[in-house]
Amino acid sequence: MRDVLIGGYAAFFAVVVGVAALVASCAREAKQRADALKVLKYLAPGGLSVGAVGVVLIKLHEHGLL
């Protein structure tokens, strides 16, 4: 039972981070992009976590490198 709860939380976390990364890279309004980046920063305060990698990928995409 515990594994199901941990797996469900991990899946939910991955979906929220993925949606925030998608909004941060594809939103047309600057406020939406800024809010999505804040969500990524709040969800993953660690050094090389999923949120940090997402932020780096978004910045590379904004500068046309991806």
Jmol script that loads the backbone (N, CA, C; Angstrom):
load data "model"
ATOM      1  N   MET A   1       0.814  -1.190   0.000  1.00  0.00           N
ATOM      2  CA  MET A   1       0.000   0.000   0.000  1.00  0.00           C
ATOM      3  C   MET A   1       0.865   1.265   0.000  1.00  0.00           C
ATOM      4  N   ARG A   2       1.941   1.203   0.780  1.00  0.00           N
ATOM      5  CA  ARG A   2       2.819   2.364   0.865  1.00  0.00           C
ATOM      6  C   ARG A   2       3.467   2.662  -0.489  1.00  0.00           C
ATOM      7  N   ASP A   3       3.811   1.600  -1.233  1.00  0.00           N
ATOM      8  CA  ASP A   3       4.428   1.800  -2.547  1.00  0.00           C
ATOM      9  C   ASP A   3       3.478   2.497  -3.520  1.00  0.00           C
ATOM     10  N   VAL A   4       2.208   2.188  -3.421  1.00  0.00           N
ATOM     11  CA  VAL A   4       1.218   2.820  -4.288  1.00  0.00           C
ATOM     12  C   VAL A   4       1.119   4.315  -3.972  1.00  0.00           C
ATOM     13  N   LEU A   5       1.136   4.661  -2.703  1.00  0.00           N
ATOM     14  CA  LEU A   5       1.061   6.071  -2.319  1.00  0.00           C
ATOM     15  C   LEU A   5       2.304   6.839  -2.769  1.00  0.00           C
ATOM     16  N   ILE A   6       3.463   6.236  -2.585  1.00  0.00           N
ATOM     17  CA  ILE A   6       4.708   6.893  -3.008  1.00  0.00           C
ATOM     18  C   ILE A   6       4.743   7.025  -4.523  1.00  0.00           C
ATOM     19  N   GLY A   7       4.341   5.989  -5.228  1.00  0.00           N
ATOM     20  CA  GLY A   7       4.302   6.046  -6.689  1.00  0.00           C
ATOM     21  C   GLY A   7       3.303   7.071  -7.193  1.00  0.00           C
ATOM     22  N   GLY A   8       2.150   7.152  -6.536  1.00  0.00           N
ATOM     23  CA  GLY A   8       1.153   8.144  -6.926  1.00  0.00           C
ATOM     24  C   GLY A   8       1.647   9.563  -6.706  1.00  0.00           C
ATOM     25  N   TYR A   9       2.315   9.778  -5.585  1.00  0.00           N
ATOM     26  CA  TYR A   9       2.867  11.104  -5.318  1.00  0.00           C
ATOM     27  C   TYR A   9       3.953  11.445  -6.335  1.00  0.00           C
ATOM     28  N   ALA A  10       4.813  10.483  -6.652  1.00  0.00           N
ATOM     29  CA  ALA A  10       5.873  10.733  -7.633  1.00  0.00           C
ATOM     30  C   ALA A  10       5.281  11.043  -9.008  1.00  0.00           C
ATOM     31  N   ALA A  11       4.239  10.322  -9.390  1.00  0.00           N
ATOM     32  CA  ALA A  11       3.597  10.578 -10.678  1.00  0.00           C
ATOM     33  C   ALA A  11       2.940  11.956 -10.696  1.00  0.00           C
ATOM     34  N   PHE A  12       2.262  12.314  -9.612  1.00  0.00           N
ATOM     35  CA  PHE A  12       1.638  13.635  -9.515  1.00  0.00           C
ATOM     36  C   PHE A  12       2.689  14.733  -9.589  1.00  0.00           C
ATOM     37  N   PHE A  13       3.788  14.564  -8.871  1.00  0.00           N
ATOM     38  CA  PHE A  13       4.875  15.531  -8.871  1.00  0.00           C
ATOM     39  C   PHE A  13       5.452  15.684 -10.282  1.00  0.00           C
ATOM     40  N   ALA A  14       5.655  14.566 -10.979  1.00  0.00           N
ATOM     41  CA  ALA A  14       6.201  14.612 -12.336  1.00  0.00           C
ATOM     42  C   ALA A  14       5.248  15.329 -13.288  1.00  0.00           C
ATOM     43  N   VAL A  15       3.956  15.101 -13.138  1.00  0.00           N
ATOM     44  CA  VAL A  15       2.973  15.768 -14.006  1.00  0.00           C
ATOM     45  C   VAL A  15       2.956  17.273 -13.739  1.00  0.00           C
ATOM     46  N   VAL A  16       2.983  17.673 -12.460  1.00  0.00           N
ATOM     47  CA  VAL A  16       2.953  19.098 -12.130  1.00  0.00           C
ATOM     48  C   VAL A  16       4.212  19.789 -12.659  1.00  0.00           C
ATOM     49  N   VAL A  17       5.365  19.164 -12.477  1.00  0.00           N
ATOM     50  CA  VAL A  17       6.612  19.748 -12.982  1.00  0.00           C
ATOM     51  C   VAL A  17       6.587  19.813 -14.509  1.00  0.00           C
ATOM     52  N   GLY A  18       6.079  18.777 -15.157  1.00  0.00           N
ATOM     53  CA  GLY A  18       6.001  18.768 -16.613  1.00  0.00           C
ATOM     54  C   GLY A  18       5.079  19.846 -17.154  1.00  0.00           C
ATOM     55  N   VAL A  19       3.935  20.020 -16.527  1.00  0.00           N
ATOM     56  CA  VAL A  19       3.000  21.064 -16.969  1.00  0.00           C
ATOM     57  C   VAL A  19       3.595  22.446 -16.741  1.00  0.00           C
ATOM     58  N   ALA A  20       4.257  22.632 -15.597  1.00  0.00           N
ATOM     59  CA  ALA A  20       4.881  23.933 -15.328  1.00  0.00           C
ATOM     60  C   ALA A  20       5.982  24.220 -16.342  1.00  0.00           C
ATOM     61  N   ALA A  21       6.763  23.212 -16.693  1.00  0.00           N
ATOM     62  CA  ALA A  21       7.814  23.403 -17.692  1.00  0.00           C
ATOM     63  C   ALA A  21       7.212  23.708 -19.066  1.00  0.00           C
ATOM     64  N   LEU A  22       6.124  23.039 -19.401  1.00  0.00           N
ATOM     65  CA  LEU A  22       5.455  23.291 -20.684  1.00  0.00           C
ATOM     66  C   LEU A  22       4.900  24.708 -20.739  1.00  0.00           C
ATOM     67  N   VAL A  23       4.254  25.150 -19.675  1.00  0.00           N
ATOM     68  CA  VAL A  23       3.708  26.507 -19.645  1.00  0.00           C
ATOM     69  C   VAL A  23       4.837  27.537 -19.696  1.00  0.00           C
ATOM     70  N   ALA A  24       5.927  27.248 -18.968  1.00  0.00           N
ATOM     71  CA  ALA A  24       7.042  28.193 -18.945  1.00  0.00           C
ATOM     72  C   ALA A  24       7.708  28.328 -20.307  1.00  0.00           C
ATOM     73  N   SER A  25       7.654  27.279 -21.113  1.00  0.00           N
ATOM     74  CA  SER A  25       8.312  27.357 -22.418  1.00  0.00           C
ATOM     75  C   SER A  25       7.366  27.746 -23.547  1.00  0.00           C
ATOM     76  N   CYS A  26       6.063  27.542 -23.377  1.00  0.00           N
ATOM     77  CA  CYS A  26       5.134  27.764 -24.491  1.00  0.00           C
ATOM     78  C   CYS A  26       4.123  28.885 -24.279  1.00  0.00           C
ATOM     79  N   ALA A  27       4.049  29.444 -23.100  1.00  0.00           N
ATOM     80  CA  ALA A  27       3.049  30.486 -22.835  1.00  0.00           C
ATOM     81  C   ALA A  27       3.388  31.752 -23.608  1.00  0.00           C
ATOM     82  N   ARG A  28       2.364  32.437 -24.041  1.00  0.00           N
ATOM     83  CA  ARG A  28       2.563  33.663 -24.821  1.00  0.00           C
ATOM     84  C   ARG A  28       2.787  34.881 -23.936  1.00  0.00           C
ATOM     85  N   GLU A  29       2.211  34.881 -22.752  1.00  0.00           N
ATOM     86  CA  GLU A  29       2.328  36.042 -21.871  1.00  0.00           C
ATOM     87  C   GLU A  29       3.498  35.875 -20.907  1.00  0.00           C
ATOM     88  N   ALA A  30       4.222  36.964 -20.696  1.00  0.00           N
ATOM     89  CA  ALA A  30       5.400  36.926 -19.828  1.00  0.00           C
ATOM     90  C   ALA A  30       5.020  36.608 -18.386  1.00  0.00           C
ATOM     91  N   LYS A  31       3.859  37.067 -17.935  1.00  0.00           N
ATOM     92  CA  LYS A  31       3.440  36.795 -16.559  1.00  0.00           C
ATOM     93  C   LYS A  31       3.196  35.310 -16.345  1.00  0.00           C
ATOM     94  N   GLN A  32       2.602  34.643 -17.317  1.00  0.00           N
ATOM     95  CA  GLN A  32       2.379  33.203 -17.202  1.00  0.00           C
ATOM     96  C   GLN A  32       3.709  32.454 -17.157  1.00  0.00           C
ATOM     97  N   ARG A  33       4.649  32.851 -18.002  1.00  0.00           N
ATOM     98  CA  ARG A  33       5.963  32.202 -17.987  1.00  0.00           C
ATOM     99  C   ARG A  33       6.660  32.416 -16.653  1.00  0.00           C
ATOM    100  N   ALA A  34       6.593  33.628 -16.121  1.00  0.00           N
ATOM    101  CA  ALA A  34       7.231  33.923 -14.840  1.00  0.00           C
ATOM    102  C   ALA A  34       6.586  33.112 -13.712  1.00  0.00           C
ATOM    103  N   ASP A  35       5.271  33.006 -13.732  1.00  0.00           N
ATOM    104  CA  ASP A  35       4.583  32.225 -12.704  1.00  0.00           C
ATOM    105  C   ASP A  35       4.950  30.742 -12.796  1.00  0.00           C
ATOM    106  N   ALA A  36       5.048  30.224 -14.011  1.00  0.00           N
ATOM    107  CA  ALA A  36       5.421  28.826 -14.179  1.00  0.00           C
ATOM    108  C   ALA A  36       6.858  28.579 -13.706  1.00  0.00           C
ATOM    109  N   LEU A  37       7.746  29.517 -13.948  1.00  0.00           N
ATOM    110  CA  LEU A  37       9.120  29.372 -13.449  1.00  0.00           C
ATOM    111  C   LEU A  37       9.154  29.414 -11.930  1.00  0.00           C
ATOM    112  N   LYS A  38       8.300  30.233 -11.316  1.00  0.00           N
ATOM    113  CA  LYS A  38       8.213  30.263  -9.856  1.00  0.00           C
ATOM    114  C   LYS A  38       7.751  28.911  -9.328  1.00  0.00           C
ATOM    115  N   VAL A  39       6.777  28.306  -9.997  1.00  0.00           N
ATOM    116  CA  VAL A  39       6.294  26.988  -9.579  1.00  0.00           C
ATOM    117  C   VAL A  39       7.421  25.969  -9.659  1.00  0.00           C
ATOM    118  N   LEU A  40       8.189  26.010 -10.732  1.00  0.00           N
ATOM    119  CA  LEU A  40       9.318  25.088 -10.854  1.00  0.00           C
ATOM    120  C   LEU A  40      10.334  25.302  -9.745  1.00  0.00           C
ATOM    121  N   LYS A  41      10.596  26.539  -9.420  1.00  0.00           N
ATOM    122  CA  LYS A  41      11.561  26.838  -8.364  1.00  0.00           C
ATOM    123  C   LYS A  41      11.044  26.404  -6.998  1.00  0.00           C
ATOM    124  N   TYR A  42       9.741  26.524  -6.757  1.00  0.00           N
ATOM    125  CA  TYR A  42       9.170  26.113  -5.468  1.00  0.00           C
ATOM    126  C   TYR A  42       9.146  24.594  -5.333  1.00  0.00           C
ATOM    127  N   LEU A  43       8.878  23.894  -6.427  1.00  0.00           N
ATOM    128  CA  LEU A  43       8.749  22.448  -6.348  1.00  0.00           C
ATOM    129  C   LEU A  43      10.087  21.742  -6.176  1.00  0.00           C
ATOM    130  N   ALA A  44      11.117  22.297  -6.707  1.00  0.00           N
ATOM    131  CA  ALA A  44      12.394  21.595  -6.686  1.00  0.00           C
ATOM    132  C   ALA A  44      13.511  22.543  -6.273  1.00  0.00           C
ATOM    133  N   PRO A  45      13.663  22.775  -4.973  1.00  0.00           N
ATOM    134  CA  PRO A  45      14.707  23.700  -4.528  1.00  0.00           C
ATOM    135  C   PRO A  45      16.109  23.101  -4.558  1.00  0.00           C
ATOM    136  N   GLY A  46      16.238  21.828  -4.859  1.00  0.00           N
ATOM    137  CA  GLY A  46      17.551  21.176  -4.870  1.00  0.00           C
ATOM    138  C   GLY A  46      18.423  21.641  -6.020  1.00  0.00           C
ATOM    139  N   GLY A  47      19.691  21.250  -5.977  1.00  0.00           N
ATOM    140  CA  GLY A  47      20.661  21.699  -6.970  1.00  0.00           C
ATOM    141  C   GLY A  47      20.378  21.204  -8.372  1.00  0.00           C
ATOM    142  N   LEU A  48      20.540  19.932  -8.625  1.00  0.00           N
ATOM    143  CA  LEU A  48      20.304  19.369  -9.958  1.00  0.00           C
ATOM    144  C   LEU A  48      19.046  18.518  -9.964  1.00  0.00           C
ATOM    145  N   SER A  49      17.973  19.080  -9.486  1.00  0.00           N
ATOM    146  CA  SER A  49      16.719  18.364  -9.425  1.00  0.00           C
ATOM    147  C   SER A  49      15.956  18.526 -10.737  1.00  0.00           C
ATOM    148  N   VAL A  50      14.796  17.943 -10.786  1.00  0.00           N
ATOM    149  CA  VAL A  50      13.974  18.004 -11.998  1.00  0.00           C
ATOM    150  C   VAL A  50      13.619  19.451 -12.341  1.00  0.00           C
ATOM    151  N   GLY A  51      13.286  20.242 -11.346  1.00  0.00           N
ATOM    152  CA  GLY A  51      12.930  21.639 -11.585  1.00  0.00           C
ATOM    153  C   GLY A  51      14.082  22.452 -12.131  1.00  0.00           C
ATOM    154  N   ALA A  52      15.278  22.226 -11.585  1.00  0.00           N
ATOM    155  CA  ALA A  52      16.449  22.965 -12.056  1.00  0.00           C
ATOM    156  C   ALA A  52      16.778  22.594 -13.497  1.00  0.00           C
ATOM    157  N   VAL A  53      16.691  21.314 -13.814  1.00  0.00           N
ATOM    158  CA  VAL A  53      16.935  20.886 -15.189  1.00  0.00           C
ATOM    159  C   VAL A  53      15.884  21.472 -16.117  1.00  0.00           C
ATOM    160  N   GLY A  54      14.633  21.513 -15.659  1.00  0.00           N
ATOM    161  CA  GLY A  54      13.572  22.111 -16.458  1.00  0.00           C
ATOM    162  C   GLY A  54      13.818  23.585 -16.718  1.00  0.00           C
ATOM    163  N   VAL A  55      14.267  24.305 -15.697  1.00  0.00           N
ATOM    164  CA  VAL A  55      14.548  25.731 -15.856  1.00  0.00           C
ATOM    165  C   VAL A  55      15.685  25.943 -16.847  1.00  0.00           C
ATOM    166  N   VAL A  56      16.722  25.121 -16.759  1.00  0.00           N
ATOM    167  CA  VAL A  56      17.843  25.234 -17.697  1.00  0.00           C
ATOM    168  C   VAL A  56      17.376  24.958 -19.119  1.00  0.00           C
ATOM    169  N   LEU A  57      16.571  23.929 -19.299  1.00  0.00           N
ATOM    170  CA  LEU A  57      16.063  23.626 -20.642  1.00  0.00           C
ATOM    171  C   LEU A  57      15.180  24.745 -21.179  1.00  0.00           C
ATOM    172  N   ILE A  58      14.388  25.340 -20.329  1.00  0.00           N
ATOM    173  CA  ILE A  58      13.529  26.449 -20.749  1.00  0.00           C
ATOM    174  C   ILE A  58      14.378  27.637 -21.176  1.00  0.00           C
ATOM    175  N   LYS A  59      15.394  27.959 -20.392  1.00  0.00           N
ATOM    176  CA  LYS A  59      16.261  29.090 -20.742  1.00  0.00           C
ATOM    177  C   LYS A  59      16.990  28.820 -22.062  1.00  0.00           C
ATOM    178  N   LEU A  60      17.456  27.597 -22.267  1.00  0.00           N
ATOM    179  CA  LEU A  60      18.107  27.261 -23.541  1.00  0.00           C
ATOM    180  C   LEU A  60      17.122  27.391 -24.703  1.00  0.00           C
ATOM    181  N   HIS A  61      15.870  26.981 -24.470  1.00  0.00           N
ATOM    182  CA  HIS A  61      14.854  27.091 -25.513  1.00  0.00           C
ATOM    183  C   HIS A  61      14.539  28.554 -25.823  1.00  0.00           C
ATOM    184  N   GLU A  62      14.489  29.391 -24.785  1.00  0.00           N
ATOM    185  CA  GLU A  62      14.203  30.815 -24.990  1.00  0.00           C
ATOM    186  C   GLU A  62      15.290  31.493 -25.822  1.00  0.00           C
ATOM    187  N   HIS A  63      16.523  31.030 -25.671  1.00  0.00           N
ATOM    188  CA  HIS A  63      17.630  31.636 -26.411  1.00  0.00           C
ATOM    189  C   HIS A  63      17.862  30.960 -27.767  1.00  0.00           C
ATOM    190  N   GLY A  64      16.991  30.013 -28.123  1.00  0.00           N
ATOM    191  CA  GLY A  64      17.062  29.392 -29.431  1.00  0.00           C
ATOM    192  C   GLY A  64      18.111  28.311 -29.572  1.00  0.00           C
ATOM    193  N   LEU A  65      18.587  27.774 -28.463  1.00  0.00           N
ATOM    194  CA  LEU A  65      19.615  26.748 -28.530  1.00  0.00           C
ATOM    195  C   LEU A  65      19.048  25.336 -28.562  1.00  0.00           C
ATOM    196  N   LEU A  66      17.755  25.194 -28.303  1.00  0.00           N
ATOM    197  CA  LEU A  66      17.098  23.888 -28.388  1.00  0.00           C
ATOM    198  C   LEU A  66      15.993  23.930 -29.411  1.00  0.00           C
TER     199      LEU A  66
END
end "model"
wireframe off; spacefill off
backbone 0.3
color backbone group
